Amino acid sequence: MGKIETVKKPNPNTLERDTSLSNMNLRQIITLREGEWDKPWTSSEVIKKMLEKEGLPMIKELGRSPLPTEYGDWTYITFGDYTNGQHHEMLVYGDESKGSTGDGEDILTRIHSSCRTNEVYHAINCECRKELHEAMTLVQKEDRGIILYLEQEGRGMGMAGKMAQLDNMFGWTEDGQIEQKRDPETEERIDTDRAYKDAGYPSESRDFTVAGEMLHHIGVKSVRLLTNNPRKIAGVTSAGIEVTPVEIHITPENEIIASDLRSKAKNLGHYIGQEHLVVKGTIVENTIFEKKTEAIL
Ligand SMILES: [Zn+2]
């Protein structure tokens, strides 16, 4: 056992500050909050531009601690996001203060967006939890790497948007089962992308420049990014960090997820090879648990 640091540092969050809300009346606060719930990306974009104009950062480190997990020992760092008041998290494998990222070059990295429905409730329409743990396993094997966990629920549409998407995508049958809805004309499954569009939302509202700033904050210079999403690559590159995309292999559990993959490739420009978009075996109608297919996420 090595020596463990026990000296307490002053907690910046307990320092005195002006907590008065005298410059805002209650109506303004309610309007601001409702705007954040309905279309969280709208005010974020405005504030981001204001910060950029002043040359100010989007984020502030809120604190860090060691975090022992099933996937090894990490440095757990949280950041406040000035653009939307949310917080984001970063797991750096090993003791970051002792230089566990080495020279900051070529770091295996995954940018993950929060997905409460799958991560907490194990909903079966996506594989976010599996992807997160697969990435943590890969980093652990390599003994070096970073996981970014961004609080951008529902592709950045927020919980209100996610509710509208799920309600457009699923419905109850007469005998009390949940089924994925289908287009009445084409009989095609209503995938996530279509469900958002039908609810009046864009396909994607996440902003990954915050990920670039978080990596820059700890001195990362180049990454091997576990992704096929061009927006993630652009976000990290915007912070002056070099990106080499790396494919992550997972096997979707059902046809809902496979149909979402096809939609991501078609509508969002994700790099997913044709061979990974074809469902193997016979599709059984009226059941959401269908044949497995292989894919790259
Ligand atoms: Zn998910």
Residues whose N, C-alpha, C, O or C-beta is under 5 A from the ligand:
A	BS01	ZN	C115 N118 C126 E127 C128
